[in-house]
Amino acid sequence: MPKLDQHLRSVVNQRVDALPPAQIRAFDDEISAIPGIVKLTLGEPDFDVPEHVKQAAIESIKNNDSHYSASRGTLPLRKAISNYLAETRKVKYDPEAEIIVTVGATEAITATTFALLNPGDKVIIPTPIFSLYFPSVSLTGATPVKVDTSNDGFLLTADRLGKVLEREDNVKAIILNYPNNPTGRSYSHDELAALAKVIKEHHLLAIVDEIYSELIYDQPFTSLATFLPEQTVVISGLSKSHAMTGWRLGYVAAPQDVTDQISKMHSFMVTAPNDTAQAAALEALTNGQEDPLEFKKHYQKRRDRLASAMKAMGFEIAVPDGAFYIFAKIPDVFGNDDFGFARQLAHQAKVGVIPGQAFGPGGEGHIRLSYAASDDEIEEVIKRLKTFMKSLN
């Protein structure tokens, strides 16, 4: 195996070198080889892609739809996204100028941060939250301002945001993810309206990741873009709503002055999205409006079952409003050592979860469980957790 020439060891990007590996994947890899383990680690829907969506992809391949797409995505798909957002967010985006189809929401996040942030900028990120946002901001030379929301029910309040802005200068943007990964918490209409008022007063750019918007249970979904379209970048996709994680299909919607810049970064990174994935996404958005409702029914049942069982075992849980995660406080005997608890749970009970520290401040002393798993797996985890918790006592 080749080894890098010793004179080239400083060749790496220093900002990348300073970043730790992605903790979610790293911990999942660490425990995956444990024999018989049942993993509730990754945010991976256990459902298959709807049949009509798969057939649209098959027809695309049969029709030799295998050439470069327009960089921003096919116009029919962008029109379908525009119609979907007009219906669900009450904002009409120009499909030709204000929507970009991306290689998953992950690429959308990275293209957005690299296109819009500069060294010296600050970006408010309420935590716990999906950890991708931290390196996406840091690699631009901007600074993430992590705001621990664990004492406010894992939601950023307008009052708290105002206080952060009073003490921080050079704040350019805020990143919000709702329903949230890892807590499942989401914002009500009134909570977002209050946040929008503060964001508008301080002229912040709002980058909102709404990938779980179709999976919200106990309240209607509300988007910040509905209140503040002129300052909001909407990021979403089909991964969670239609179980299309492997298809890598996301999108960005924002005012044209913003999308023109994001489009440059997008084209530098990936040239264009995949033709066949776009054909499938067009079918999903055009004829698959009912698909997420069926998934959501099962997720809500699993949420209620797992949350109820864990509460009975003594876990403290912020009951999720959406997505498919439970964020639970670990037993007091472990203090804030969520990695220690998760490792012991994996080796002793053969249950895989993600330590809360992977999601930033406020995550320590917690674990995340994904209930995007079969009913049988959920029942087996409950059984093993009961035995494990009894052994601690």
ZARO-611226 format. One record per residue (C-alpha): x, y, z; residue number from 1; chain. Coordinates in nm, 3 decimals. Layout:
BEGIN
((X,Y,Z),NUM,"A")
...
//
This chain:
BEGIN
((0.000,0.000,0.000),1,"A")
((0.137,0.343,-0.090),2,"A")
((0.229,0.587,0.186),3,"A")
((0.222,0.960,0.135),4,"A")
((0.560,1.116,0.070),5,"A")
((0.678,1.264,0.402),6,"A")
((0.737,1.599,0.231),7,"A")
((0.366,1.616,0.147),8,"A")
((0.226,1.554,0.494),9,"A")
((0.129,1.918,0.529),10,"A")
((-0.057,1.909,0.199),11,"A")
((-0.402,1.871,0.358),12,"A")
((-0.647,2.155,0.410),13,"A")
((-0.588,2.274,0.765),14,"A")
((-0.956,2.342,0.830),15,"A")
((-1.050,1.990,0.724),16,"A")
((-0.761,1.842,0.923),17,"A")
((-0.886,2.020,1.237),18,"A")
((-1.233,1.865,1.210),19,"A")
((-1.317,1.539,1.388),20,"A")
((-1.474,1.256,1.184),21,"A")
((-1.856,1.251,1.168),22,"A")
((-1.945,1.105,1.507),23,"A")
((-2.279,0.953,1.405),24,"A")
((-2.128,0.734,1.134),25,"A")
((-1.815,0.667,1.337),26,"A")
((-2.010,0.534,1.635),27,"A")
((-2.241,0.332,1.411),28,"A")
((-1.935,0.174,1.248),29,"A")
((-1.783,0.105,1.591),30,"A")
((-2.078,-0.103,1.715),31,"A")
((-2.204,-0.256,1.390),32,"A")
((-1.987,-0.568,1.418),33,"A")
((-2.136,-0.669,1.755),34,"A")
((-2.312,-1.003,1.691),35,"A")
((-2.691,-0.986,1.717),36,"A")
((-2.709,-0.610,1.772),37,"A")
((-3.036,-0.431,1.688),38,"A")
((-2.947,-0.083,1.567),39,"A")
((-3.164,0.225,1.605),40,"A")
((-2.871,0.441,1.500),41,"A")
((-2.919,0.593,1.154),42,"A")
((-3.200,0.807,1.015),43,"A")
((-3.284,0.555,0.746),44,"A")
((-3.652,0.485,0.667),45,"A")
((-3.720,0.113,0.676),46,"A")
((-3.988,0.140,0.405),47,"A")
((-3.933,0.075,0.035),48,"A")
((-3.964,0.350,-0.223),49,"A")
((-4.328,0.357,-0.345),50,"A")
((-4.380,0.135,-0.648),51,"A")
((-4.504,0.409,-0.879),52,"A")
((-4.191,0.613,-0.803),53,"A")
((-3.968,0.316,-0.887),54,"A")
((-4.156,0.261,-1.213),55,"A")
((-4.096,0.623,-1.314),56,"A")
((-3.723,0.565,-1.263),57,"A")
((-3.735,0.244,-1.467),58,"A")
((-3.910,0.424,-1.753),59,"A")
((-3.644,0.697,-1.737),60,"A")
((-3.372,0.436,-1.785),61,"A")
((-3.561,0.261,-2.065),62,"A")
((-3.601,0.595,-2.242),63,"A")
((-3.225,0.653,-2.227),64,"A")
((-3.264,0.948,-1.996),65,"A")
((-2.894,0.936,-1.919),66,"A")
((-2.743,1.264,-2.028),67,"A")
((-2.644,1.579,-1.843),68,"A")
((-2.939,1.750,-1.682),69,"A")
((-2.965,2.126,-1.664),70,"A")
((-2.736,2.222,-1.377),71,"A")
((-3.023,2.349,-1.163),72,"A")
((-3.228,2.038,-1.240),73,"A")
((-3.491,1.954,-1.498),74,"A")
((-3.750,2.226,-1.544),75,"A")
((-4.049,1.988,-1.496),76,"A")
((-3.911,1.886,-1.156),77,"A")
((-3.842,2.245,-1.055),78,"A")
((-4.200,2.331,-1.151),79,"A")
((-4.328,2.044,-0.939),80,"A")
((-4.118,2.164,-0.643),81,"A")
((-4.250,2.517,-0.696),82,"A")
((-4.609,2.392,-0.693),83,"A")
((-4.546,2.183,-0.382),84,"A")
((-4.394,2.478,-0.194),85,"A")
((-4.673,2.711,-0.304),86,"A")
((-4.926,2.467,-0.164),87,"A")
((-4.746,2.384,0.161),88,"A")
((-4.550,2.707,0.238),89,"A")
((-4.776,2.960,0.065),90,"A")
((-4.474,3.103,-0.118),91,"A")
((-4.447,3.101,-0.496),92,"A")
((-4.090,3.040,-0.613),93,"A")
((-3.996,3.095,-0.977),94,"A")
((-3.896,2.744,-1.098),95,"A")
((-3.652,2.886,-1.352),96,"A")
((-3.466,3.124,-1.119),97,"A")
((-3.537,3.042,-0.754),98,"A")
((-3.512,2.662,-0.723),99,"A")
((-3.207,2.434,-0.749),100,"A")
((-3.224,2.054,-0.747),101,"A")
((-2.932,1.912,-0.548),102,"A")
((-2.766,1.580,-0.470),103,"A")
((-2.954,1.535,-0.144),104,"A")
((-3.019,1.795,0.125),105,"A")
((-2.657,1.745,0.233),106,"A")
((-2.524,1.899,-0.086),107,"A")
((-2.786,2.173,-0.058),108,"A")
((-2.654,2.264,0.289),109,"A")
((-2.291,2.265,0.178),110,"A")
((-2.353,2.459,-0.144),111,"A")
((-2.557,2.715,0.051),112,"A")
((-2.300,2.776,0.325),113,"A")
((-2.007,2.794,0.083),114,"A")
((-2.193,3.032,-0.147),115,"A")
((-2.314,3.272,0.122),116,"A")
((-2.071,3.276,0.416),117,"A")
((-1.738,3.456,0.452),118,"A")
((-1.452,3.433,0.703),119,"A")
((-1.548,3.636,1.009),120,"A")
((-1.922,3.579,0.972),121,"A")
((-2.106,3.419,1.261),122,"A")
((-2.394,3.172,1.225),123,"A")
((-2.634,3.090,1.509),124,"A")
((-2.703,2.717,1.536),125,"A")
((-2.947,2.599,1.807),126,"A")
((-2.832,2.269,1.955),127,"A")
((-2.867,1.974,1.984),128,"A")
((-2.886,1.948,1.606),129,"A")
((-2.764,1.738,1.313),130,"A")
((-2.388,1.783,1.331),131,"A")
((-2.330,1.840,0.957),132,"A")
((-2.405,2.210,1.000),133,"A")
((-2.098,2.266,1.219),134,"A")
((-1.831,2.169,0.963),135,"A")
((-2.033,2.317,0.677),136,"A")
((-2.007,2.655,0.849),137,"A")
((-1.652,2.617,0.987),138,"A")
((-1.500,2.518,0.653),139,"A")
((-1.608,2.852,0.504),140,"A")
((-1.409,3.037,0.772),141,"A")
((-1.730,3.148,0.943),142,"A")
((-1.793,3.068,1.311),143,"A")
((-2.081,2.854,1.441),144,"A")
((-2.243,3.013,1.749),145,"A")
((-2.390,2.707,1.922),146,"A")
((-2.692,2.786,2.140),147,"A")
((-2.787,2.512,2.387),148,"A")
((-3.168,2.482,2.395),149,"A")
((-3.189,2.189,2.639),150,"A")
((-3.338,2.409,2.913),151,"A")
((-3.611,2.538,2.680),152,"A")
((-3.760,2.208,2.569),153,"A")
((-3.504,2.181,2.288),154,"A")
((-3.650,2.479,2.101),155,"A")
((-3.493,2.820,2.038),156,"A")
((-3.721,3.089,2.177),157,"A")
((-3.746,3.438,2.031),158,"A")
((-3.634,3.583,2.364),159,"A")
((-3.325,3.361,2.374),160,"A")
((-3.239,3.451,2.013),161,"A")
((-3.266,3.820,2.097),162,"A")
((-3.030,3.782,2.392),163,"A")
((-2.773,3.596,2.181),164,"A")
((-2.784,3.873,1.920),165,"A")
((-2.729,4.135,2.190),166,"A")
((-2.395,3.982,2.288),167,"A")
((-2.271,3.860,1.948),168,"A")
((-2.156,4.085,1.666),169,"A")
((-2.113,4.001,1.296),170,"A")
((-2.398,3.750,1.303),171,"A")
((-2.498,3.693,0.942),172,"A")
((-2.726,3.390,0.953),173,"A")
((-2.918,3.139,1.159),174,"A")
((-2.966,2.771,1.079),175,"A")
((-3.288,2.603,1.190),176,"A")
((-3.384,2.236,1.148),177,"A")
((-3.747,2.142,1.217),178,"A")
((-3.877,1.888,1.293),179,"A")
((-3.539,1.854,1.455),180,"A")
((-3.281,1.581,1.430),181,"A")
((-3.211,1.447,1.700),182,"A")
((-3.499,1.560,1.925),183,"A")
((-3.798,1.545,1.693),184,"A")
((-3.916,1.879,1.834),185,"A")
((-4.071,2.133,1.598),186,"A")
((-4.198,2.490,1.613),187,"A")
((-4.561,2.595,1.628),188,"A")
((-4.703,2.869,1.408),189,"A")
((-4.677,3.125,1.690),190,"A")
((-4.323,3.022,1.789),191,"A")
((-4.199,3.064,1.431),192,"A")
((-4.383,3.394,1.396),193,"A")
((-4.200,3.524,1.704),194,"A")
((-3.864,3.402,1.571),195,"A")
((-3.936,3.558,1.232),196,"A")
((-3.990,3.897,1.397),197,"A")
((-3.645,3.886,1.561),198,"A")
((-3.477,3.754,1.246),199,"A")
((-3.634,4.033,1.040),200,"A")
((-3.536,4.305,1.289),201,"A")
((-3.173,4.194,1.283),202,"A")
((-3.160,4.137,0.905),203,"A")
((-3.041,3.777,0.939),204,"A")
((-3.032,3.519,0.663),205,"A")
((-3.231,3.214,0.776),206,"A")
((-3.123,2.874,0.640),207,"A")
((-3.399,2.628,0.724),208,"A")
((-3.366,2.252,0.682),209,"A")
((-3.717,2.113,0.647),210,"A")
((-3.631,1.760,0.532),211,"A")
((-3.871,1.608,0.790),212,"A")
((-4.161,1.844,0.718),213,"A")
((-4.390,1.568,0.589),214,"A")
((-4.336,1.368,0.909),215,"A")
((-4.501,1.586,1.174),216,"A")
((-4.767,1.435,1.398),217,"A")
((-4.953,1.649,1.649),218,"A")
((-4.962,1.994,1.489),219,"A")
((-4.970,2.137,1.136),220,"A")
((-4.631,2.199,0.979),221,"A")
((-4.530,2.565,0.958),222,"A")
((-4.233,2.703,0.764),223,"A")
((-4.035,3.015,0.847),224,"A")
((-4.048,3.094,0.476),225,"A")
((-4.421,3.158,0.508),226,"A")
((-4.345,3.454,0.736),227,"A")
((-4.014,3.568,0.590),228,"A")
((-3.961,3.450,0.229),229,"A")
((-3.731,3.741,0.148),230,"A")
((-3.476,3.630,0.411),231,"A")
((-3.516,3.252,0.406),232,"A")
((-3.334,2.972,0.223),233,"A")
((-3.551,2.658,0.225),234,"A")
((-3.372,2.323,0.206),235,"A")
((-3.556,1.993,0.174),236,"A")
((-3.577,1.676,-0.033),237,"A")
((-3.736,1.336,-0.084),238,"A")
((-3.515,1.121,0.140),239,"A")
((-3.746,1.106,0.442),240,"A")
((-4.088,1.175,0.290),241,"A")
((-4.062,0.904,0.023),242,"A")
((-3.791,0.678,0.173),243,"A")
((-3.550,0.783,-0.104),244,"A")
((-3.232,0.827,0.100),245,"A")
((-3.017,0.640,-0.153),246,"A")
((-3.147,0.842,-0.447),247,"A")
((-2.977,1.157,-0.314),248,"A")
((-3.238,1.408,-0.425),249,"A")
((-3.277,1.743,-0.249),250,"A")
((-3.348,2.103,-0.336),251,"A")
((-3.299,2.468,-0.240),252,"A")
((-3.556,2.746,-0.278),253,"A")
((-3.477,3.111,-0.210),254,"A")
((-3.484,3.459,-0.367),255,"A")
((-3.294,3.475,-0.695),256,"A")
((-3.008,3.689,-0.564),257,"A")
((-2.929,3.397,-0.331),258,"A")
((-2.994,3.105,-0.566),259,"A")
((-2.773,3.261,-0.833),260,"A")
((-2.479,3.231,-0.594),261,"A")
((-2.577,2.886,-0.461),262,"A")
((-2.612,2.765,-0.819),263,"A")
((-2.248,2.852,-0.888),264,"A")
((-2.127,2.645,-0.593),265,"A")
((-2.367,2.364,-0.683),266,"A")
((-2.234,2.344,-1.038),267,"A")
((-1.872,2.350,-0.916),268,"A")
((-1.944,2.060,-0.680),269,"A")
((-2.164,1.822,-0.880),270,"A")
((-2.227,1.972,-1.228),271,"A")
((-2.587,1.849,-1.228),272,"A")
((-2.821,1.611,-1.043),273,"A")
((-2.894,1.257,-1.161),274,"A")
((-3.151,1.222,-1.443),275,"A")
((-3.316,0.904,-1.318),276,"A")
((-3.345,1.029,-0.959),277,"A")
((-3.510,1.344,-1.092),278,"A")
((-3.763,1.142,-1.291),279,"A")
((-3.850,0.951,-0.975),280,"A")
((-3.875,1.274,-0.773),281,"A")
((-4.107,1.427,-1.033),282,"A")
((-4.339,1.128,-0.998),283,"A")
((-4.321,1.144,-0.617),284,"A")
((-4.415,1.512,-0.607),285,"A")
((-4.678,1.488,-0.880),286,"A")
((-4.859,1.166,-0.788),287,"A")
((-4.719,1.066,-0.450),288,"A")
((-4.876,1.315,-0.212),289,"A")
((-5.038,1.032,-0.014),290,"A")
((-4.718,0.828,0.026),291,"A")
((-4.581,1.016,0.330),292,"A")
((-4.918,0.987,0.506),293,"A")
((-4.889,0.608,0.511),294,"A")
((-4.532,0.623,0.640),295,"A")
((-4.629,0.881,0.902),296,"A")
((-4.905,0.659,1.039),297,"A")
((-4.654,0.384,1.113),298,"A")
((-4.393,0.623,1.254),299,"A")
((-4.644,0.778,1.493),300,"A")
((-4.748,0.435,1.619),301,"A")
((-4.381,0.345,1.678),302,"A")
((-4.311,0.677,1.846),303,"A")
((-4.598,0.629,2.088),304,"A")
((-4.499,0.271,2.165),305,"A")
((-4.129,0.338,2.220),306,"A")
((-4.176,0.665,2.410),307,"A")
((-4.435,0.511,2.642),308,"A")
((-4.219,0.207,2.713),309,"A")
((-3.906,0.414,2.779),310,"A")
((-4.090,0.651,3.013),311,"A")
((-4.212,0.349,3.209),312,"A")
((-3.848,0.243,3.244),313,"A")
((-3.756,0.581,3.391),314,"A")
((-3.615,0.763,3.089),315,"A")
((-3.684,1.136,3.057),316,"A")
((-3.799,1.214,2.704),317,"A")
((-3.903,1.525,2.513),318,"A")
((-4.183,1.364,2.314),319,"A")
((-4.106,1.431,1.946),320,"A")
((-4.345,1.638,1.734),321,"A")
((-4.210,1.487,1.414),322,"A")
((-3.924,1.311,1.232),323,"A")
((-3.849,0.959,1.366),324,"A")
((-3.619,1.005,1.665),325,"A")
((-3.646,0.985,2.041),326,"A")
((-3.395,1.186,2.244),327,"A")
((-3.371,1.046,2.594),328,"A")
((-3.176,1.138,2.907),329,"A")
((-2.951,0.855,3.023),330,"A")
((-2.967,0.715,3.380),331,"A")
((-2.814,0.942,3.646),332,"A")
((-2.555,0.681,3.740),333,"A")
((-2.377,0.758,3.409),334,"A")
((-2.377,1.135,3.462),335,"A")
((-2.322,1.293,3.121),336,"A")
((-2.121,1.001,2.982),337,"A")
((-2.354,0.920,2.695),338,"A")
((-2.075,0.750,2.500),339,"A")
((-2.010,0.520,2.796),340,"A")
((-2.378,0.443,2.832),341,"A")
((-2.422,0.380,2.458),342,"A")
((-2.120,0.148,2.447),343,"A")
((-2.238,-0.051,2.748),344,"A")
((-2.588,-0.072,2.600),345,"A")
((-2.445,-0.197,2.270),346,"A")
((-2.218,-0.463,2.420),347,"A")
((-2.437,-0.577,2.707),348,"A")
((-2.791,-0.538,2.571),349,"A")
((-2.701,-0.546,2.200),350,"A")
((-2.899,-0.229,2.131),351,"A")
((-2.741,0.039,1.911),352,"A")
((-2.813,0.408,1.969),353,"A")
((-2.623,0.733,1.902),354,"A")
((-2.465,0.928,2.192),355,"A")
((-2.614,1.274,2.235),356,"A")
((-2.279,1.454,2.234),357,"A")
((-2.267,1.393,1.858),358,"A")
((-2.531,1.666,1.823),359,"A")
((-2.357,1.949,2.004),360,"A")
((-2.410,2.130,2.336),361,"A")
((-2.715,2.012,2.526),362,"A")
((-2.679,1.665,2.379),363,"A")
((-2.445,1.537,2.646),364,"A")
((-2.610,1.293,2.885),365,"A")
((-2.863,1.187,2.621),366,"A")
((-2.902,0.923,2.351),367,"A")
((-3.083,0.930,2.019),368,"A")
((-3.290,0.633,1.904),369,"A")
((-3.428,0.615,1.550),370,"A")
((-3.768,0.446,1.533),371,"A")
((-3.743,0.422,1.154),372,"A")
((-3.725,0.048,1.216),373,"A")
((-3.969,-0.242,1.190),374,"A")
((-4.231,-0.303,1.458),375,"A")
((-4.055,-0.628,1.547),376,"A")
((-3.724,-0.447,1.595),377,"A")
((-3.893,-0.185,1.813),378,"A")
((-4.045,-0.458,2.034),379,"A")
((-3.710,-0.637,2.061),380,"A")
((-3.536,-0.314,2.162),381,"A")
((-3.799,-0.249,2.429),382,"A")
((-3.748,-0.600,2.567),383,"A")
((-3.369,-0.562,2.576),384,"A")
((-3.386,-0.213,2.725),385,"A")
((-3.609,-0.336,3.009),386,"A")
((-3.361,-0.610,3.094),387,"A")
((-3.069,-0.370,3.075),388,"A")
((-3.232,-0.106,3.296),389,"A")
((-3.322,-0.370,3.557),390,"A")
((-2.959,-0.483,3.563),391,"A")
((-2.851,-0.126,3.645),392,"A")
((-3.088,-0.115,3.939),393,"A")
//
